[in-house]
């Protein structure tokens, strides 16, 4: 059987995650709103992922200014985060290239941050 080449946008990070996400087209309205904010929302995170690990993954798309893992009243991760990039191009690149990336066995979801 012939070996398959990995998809050029496939990523696996941390603790032996396998597989990764494919690049998905980003609708123009998302591109425009990300351009205004430079901030994205990350969902479906393992609750063991800390800000430093997420920053390392996001840094592959551009210059990360701040990562905030959202927590409950007891300080436990809610499994989501916001990531602030230095510029809109990096934020958009993260959505395009890192959607579906596997971190600690979880396939992350990315979108514009609607709260900013």
C-alpha angles and dihedrals in degrees: 000000000000119000115244118230113235116252108266091239097045115121135180120189137181130002096017099299111178133211123012146206132296123228110264125197111258115222116241093244090057091048091052095048094046088051089060097049112026086209130111135190119231119202136179094043121160107251088235094063111106128203093260094056092046091048090053090055095044092047088071087072098046148298110334116208101181141356121199119189105204113233138190125240090278092054096253119140116261089207095254139086146179122236122199116204127198091241142014094249091062093047091051091045089054092053092047099043107028102043106123095015111155116235117177090343096309123112106225125220122214133195141148114291104250094189097071 
